[in-house]
Amino acid sequence: KPEGADAWIVGHDRVRAPHALFVHWGTRPHDIRPKERKALRWVSGNGFLFAKIVHHPGYKGDPYLETAADAAVRDFPRIVNDIEI
């Protein structure tokens, strides 16, 4: 919990994982172009592939934070009742 805070905050650290929101919410189809180089490069098999543009098909997303929050609310009574005092 952050110092001085009254509650925990759940979210994404956009510095460490700037892609997290796209993984969670998904994306529409879009083009990917290099920002500072002439081509994109990625590992494939035993070497590299290069392209000036990639047509990304989009991604439906994986709303893992919502799934976890729903499970926490659903399972909370069981977790509390299973605690041995």
C-alpha positions in Angstrom: 0.0 0.0 0.0 1.4 3.4 -0.9 2.6 5.3 2.2 -0.1 7.6 3.6 -2.8 5.9 1.4 -6.1 4.6 3.0 -6.5 1.9 0.4 -4.6 -0.3 -2.1 -4.6 0.8 -5.7 -4.5 -1.9 -8.4 -3.4 -0.8 -11.8 -0.6 -0.9 -14.3 2.9 0.7 -14.1 3.0 2.4 -17.5 6.7 2.8 -17.3 7.5 -0.9 -16.7 4.6 -2.2 -18.9 3.4 0.4 -21.4 1.7 -2.4 -23.4 -0.5 -3.6 -20.4 -3.6 -1.6 -21.3 -3.5 -3.0 -24.9 -3.2 -6.6 -23.5 -6.1 -5.9 -21.1 -8.5 -4.1 -23.4 -7.3 -5.3 -26.8 -6.7 -3.3 -30.0 -8.4 -2.8 -33.3 -6.5 -3.8 -36.5 -3.7 -1.3 -37.0 -0.4 -0.8 -38.8 3.0 -0.9 -37.0 5.8 1.2 -38.5 9.3 1.8 -37.2 9.8 5.0 -35.1 13.5 5.5 -35.2 14.9 3.0 -37.8 14.2 2.1 -41.4 12.7 -1.3 -40.6 11.1 -3.3 -37.9 13.0 -6.4 -36.7 12.0 -9.5 -34.7 13.4 -13.0 -34.0 12.0 -15.8 -36.0 13.4 -19.3 -36.0 17.2 -19.1 -36.1 17.4 -15.5 -37.4 15.6 -12.2 -37.8 12.8 -11.0 -40.0 12.6 -7.4 -41.2 9.7 -5.3 -42.5 8.9 -1.6 -43.2 5.3 -2.1 -42.0 3.3 -4.8 -40.2 -0.5 -5.0 -40.6 -1.5 -6.1 -37.1 -4.9 -8.0 -37.1 -5.9 -6.6 -33.7 -6.3 -8.4 -30.4 -9.5 -9.1 -28.5 -7.9 -8.5 -25.1 -7.7 -10.4 -21.9 -9.5 -8.4 -19.1 -7.5 -10.1 -16.4 -8.0 -7.3 -13.8 -11.8 -7.5 -14.2 -11.6 -11.3 -14.0 -9.5 -11.2 -10.8 -11.7 -8.5 -9.2 -14.8 -10.6 -9.9 -13.2 -13.7 -8.5 -12.1 -11.8 -5.4 -15.6 -10.6 -4.7 -17.1 -14.0 -5.4 -14.5 -15.9 -3.3 -14.2 -13.4 -0.4 -16.8 -15.0 1.9 -15.3 -18.5 1.5 -11.7 -17.2 2.1 -12.8 -15.4 5.3 -14.8 -18.4 6.6 -11.8 -20.8 5.9 -9.5 -18.8 8.1 -8.7 -20.8 11.3 -8.4 -18.6 14.4 
